[in-house]
Amino acid sequence: MTDDSNDTHLTRPLAGKVAFVTGSGRGLGRTIADKLASLGADVAIHDLNDSGPAKYGEADNLSEVAESIRRHGTRVTTVFGNIGDAAAVATMYETITAELGDVDLLVNCAGGDIGAAGGKPNPNNALDISLVDIQTEINNNLIGTMLVCQAFVRPMRDRGAGAVVNIASAAAHMGGSNEAVYSTLKAAVVHYTRCLAAETRPFGVRVNAVSPGPTKTARFQATRVTDPTMMETNDSFLRYGDPEEIADAVAFLVGPTAKFIHGQVLRVDGGLTLFPG
Ligand SMILES: NC(=O)c1ccc[n+]([C@@H]2O[C@H](COP(=O)([O-])OP(=O)(O)OC[C@H]3O[C@@H](n4cnc5c(N)ncnc54)[C@H](O)[C@@H]3O)[C@@H](O)[C@H]2O)c1
């Protein structure tokens, strides 16, 4: 092995891998896709529609996000569609594999506490949230994750290789009246991660989850009154997270140094959830 290939192994540990990050037109997903590309992966970025990145002013469209990620020198392609729609997911699979080849790394990041009208459901508690908001949240957070796993993890199982990270939430680990349905669905994503990990264990496909605490994405900041004392990124744990801190955890879990970590949930929340489960 030459010095050059040694360097590549260390600085670009995901070189030669193809990654699909759902919900990567903006927010956490975009930061994760950018991180995986910086480590050498070819990436497929995705949003609900081409203008998804514009919703909170992060970019005009998916092409602009793709162009920005291409600065890392890897291949980048774009797809869009509703992850809760099996036909749309099948089209995403066909497009990505035709353009980039087999997907090795899957990050299910699309989702959020978004109701039918586009913002947070109102009311947003267990007893009063509307049925249409419940159904939208189930689609965005649970059915979508399951459909994307079915489409992309079956081929990984058949090839006997791959790594998956499902993005859950600190909310998955705590009971609370506010965001009751979202929290319940993210708890389901954690449990689905464990069930899928049991299923893929004999086939060498690793499946883990990351549960971010409150993290400073554009959507996060646009949809609540933030606490100014929590906004600064510093050595304190008493603050909001940075998207890069979540992306680092995902990059670790899909990468070679996590090769014996399977079926786990990594809570990246500065110790907000200091209890088992
Ligand atoms: N930011 C936080 O504080 C935080 C904390 C915990 C968990 N999370 C989770 O991290 C993920 C990203 O959150 P974010 O803050 O970046 O929000 P965001 O709204 O900026 O990103 C969510 C992305 O998912 C896409 N999406 C949602 N439903 C979809 C669907 N049905 N089909 C296709 N695309 C869909 C959106 O269009 C968007 O691109 C979400 O799953 C969210 O629940 C975020």
Residues whose N, C-alpha, C, O or C-beta is under 5 A from the ligand:
A	BS01	LIG	G23 S24 G25 R26 G27 L28 G29 H46 D47 L48 G52 G81 N82 I83 G84 C109 A110 G111 G112 D113 N139 N140 G144 I167 A168 S169 A170 P212 G213 P214 T215 T217 R219 F220
